[in-house]
Amino acid sequence: MKRIVFAASAAALALTAGAASAQDSQSVAINASVAAKCGVSAQATTVTLAGDLTDSEAKVRSGVTTEIADALNGARIIAFCNGVNNSVTVDRAVLARTGATGNGLTEGGFAQFIRYNLDTTINGLALDTTSTAGASNVAQRFGGHVSLSDSNTHVRFAQAASNGGAVATSGGSSDIATNWGSNTDRRLAAGSYTGSVNVTVAPGA
């Protein structure tokens, strides 16, 4: 009896060992990709400047560009490009008096347009300036996280280092052109003034 039990146990061990030696595995690699993309959004699409654009002499106040920049920063514009060598264009339309026609002065020699220029950055990275025409090439990726509460995710605006100060102007070839003149000797005609800033981003080739 003992020999039979022993023989059966040995056979079971042999079967177990055989099953273990038959194990095998195969690894399968996964390949995928992420396309180069850019995007831009804003939490507010209209901003309003508080107070008169001019001083007591009806001439453009020196702080208007900074006030525009602060208002745009409050709109919390978020942009991103996840690739490299991206195209970024920031266009500003001059402030124009409602009802203004052409690109010159109005009756009495009053100006009816205000030129200003802005530099833009995101988390310290320069994006574009409205002082020059056309798009800027931004070599680095930017906008890697989406937090609205972190100012580092926002496009930031500041008075441009070149021709940034607000000034009465005329003669531009279009509302976003960089060739608007400087009419520092002109007062502004009364009325409502509107303009705009447009941010366009596109991935590199």
Sequence and secondary structure as in RCSB ss.txt:
>XXXX:A:sequence
MKRIVFAASAAALALTAGAASAQDSQSVAINASVAAKCGVSAQATTVTLAGDLTDSEAKVRSGVTTEIADALNGA
RIIAFCNGVNNSVTVDRAVLARTGATGNGLTEGGFAQFIRYNLDTTINGLALDTTSTAGASNVAQRFGGHVSLSD
SNTHVRFAQAASNGGAVATSGGSSDIATNWGSNTDRRLAAGSYTGSVNVTVAPGA
>XXXX:A:secstr
 HHHHHHHHHHHHHHHHHHHHT               EEEEES S     S SB TTS B TTHHHHHHHHHHHT
 EEEEESSSSEEEEEEEEEEEETT  TTS BGGGBB EEE  EEEEETTEEEEETTSSS EEE S B     TT 
GGGBEEEEE TTT S EE    SSTT S     TT  B SS EEEEEEEEEE   
